[in-house]
């Protein structure tokens, strides 16, 4: 059986690498893709900090209020973007889930987000936690199937499971949507791991 600190470190590393990848993608992109990558970078780094093992960093009580403020702001920022479609609904749900976890983990009597290391009452509302778990399980399964390679049709090259317009190669690594999808998949898996601890 794994030590709780090891699983916390692995989750922290996954989220930090994902956040860094999103920052690099943000730097190489423009427009909606840039804004989406920025939102995902905030999410990745926020999850990495929240996942730090308690043995390494005992988070002060006020830190959960800071997380709630950051992800409350991210939620408000994501609301107007819903009209533009795309992955904005997923960003909004992710921001709301992070806000929910920050409030639940910072509530008086909560276990400060480290239930495997410290016995204490569970935080959160079971029905809401269950609904978020179902959403992220569905998202992981859907995103995972979209990452499965698709064979090229009629001799046209394939990029990210789709034929490239005009038969030419995709330009730059930032133009590869499977990298963005892989980042979203990694963060959804991390979100599942964090929600299970509530």
N, C-alpha and C positions, 0 to 999 in steps of 0.2 A: 504494500500500500504506500502511496506517495505521501510525503510530508506536506502539510498545508502550506508551508513556506515555499516549497518547490513549485507547487501548482500556482501559487500567487506570483512567483517570479516569472513563470512561463506565460501566464496571462498578461502580466505587465510588459514583458518583452514583445509579445505578439501585438499588443495595442500600440506600443511605442514605435515599432517598426512600421506598422500600418499608418500611424500618424505621420511619420517621416516620409513614407511613400506618397501620401496624400499631399504633403507640403511640396515635394518635388514635382508632382503632377500639377499642382496649382501654379507653380512657377513657370511650367512649360505650356500652360493652357491660357485660354481667354474666354470671356463671356460667361455663359451659364456653367460651362465645365469648370472654370476657375472658381466660381462661387461655390459650386458643389464640392469641389476638392477642398476648399477652405473649411467648409462646414464639417467635412469628414475628418480633416486634420484636428480640429478642435475636439471632436468626439473621440478620436483615437488617443490623443494625449490626455484628455480628461479621464478616459477609462484606464489608461496606464497608471495615472497617479492614484485613482481610487482603488486599483488592484494591488498596490504595494503591500507586501506582507506586514502584518502588525508587529512581527519581531524586528523588522527593519525600521519602520516608521509608525509610531503611534500617533495617529492624526488627531490634532486638537479638536475639541468640540466645535469651534467656530469654522473649521475647514469645510464642514458639510453645508454651512450657510453660504460660503463662497462658491461651492460647487452648484448649489441651488440657484444662486444669482447668475452664474455663468450660463448654466443650461436653461434657466428661465429666459435670459436674453437671447440665447440661440433659438429657443422656441418662438419668441416674438419676432425674431428675424426671419424665421422660416415661414411664418403665417402668410405674409404678402406674396411669397414666391409660389404658393400653391396654385395660383392662377396660371403660372407658366408651365405647369405640368412637369413631366420628367420624374426625377427621383425626389422631388421636393416633399411629397407626402411621406416617403420613407425617412427623410431627414427630420421632418416634424415629429414623427413617431419616435425616432431615436432620441431627439432632444427631450421630448416628454418623458421617455423611459429613464433617461439620465436624471432629469429633474425629480422624478418619482423616487428613484433609488437614493439620491442625495437627501431628500426629505425623510425617507424611511430610515436610512442609516444614521441620520443625525437626530432622530427623535429621541426624547428622554427615555432611558431604559433600553434603547436599541443596542445592538452589539457592535456598533461602529464599523460594520461592513466586513467583519472577520469572524464569521460564525464557526469556522472550523477550528480556530485557535482559541476562541473564548466562548464559553457556554453562556447563553443568554436568550431572552425572548426573541422570537422572530419578528422582524419588522415588516411593514408593508401590509397591504390589503390583499388577502388571498385571491379574491376574484380578479382584481386588477393584475396581480402578478401572473396568475394563470392565463389571462387574456394576452398579456405581453409575451409570455412563453410560447403560446400557440402561434402568435404572429411571427415571432422569430424562428420557430421551427419551420413554418411554412416558407418564410423568406429564404432560409438556408437551403431547403430542398429545391425551391425554384431557382435560386442563384446557382446552386451546384449543377443543376441540369443544363443551365445556360452556358456553363463553362466547358461542357463536354464538346470536344471538337466535332465539327460537321465536315463531311467530305466535300471537296470542291465539285461544283457542278459544271458540266459542259466546258471543262478546261479552263474555267476562270479561277484565279487564286482566291483564297479565303483568308480574311483577317477577322479575328474575334468571332468566328462562327458565321460570318456573313461575307458574300462575295464583294470584292472591292470594285467600286464603280469604275468603269472603263478598263478593268483588267490590270490596272497598275498597282504597284505596291503601296501599302499604307505609309504615310509620311510621319516619321518620328515615333518614339515610344509613347508619347502622350496621346497620340491618335489611336492607340490600341485600347478599345473599350473593355477588353477582358481584364486589363490591369485594374481598372476602376472597379469592375465587378468583383475581382478577387479581393480587393481591399474591403468592399462592402460585405463580402462573405465572411472574411476574417473578423470584422467588427461585429457582425451578427452572431457568430459563434462565441465571441467574447461576451457579448451581451447576454446570451443564453447562460453562460457560466456564472455571470454576476447575478442574474435574476434568480437562479436556482438557490443562491445563498440567502435570499430574503426570507 
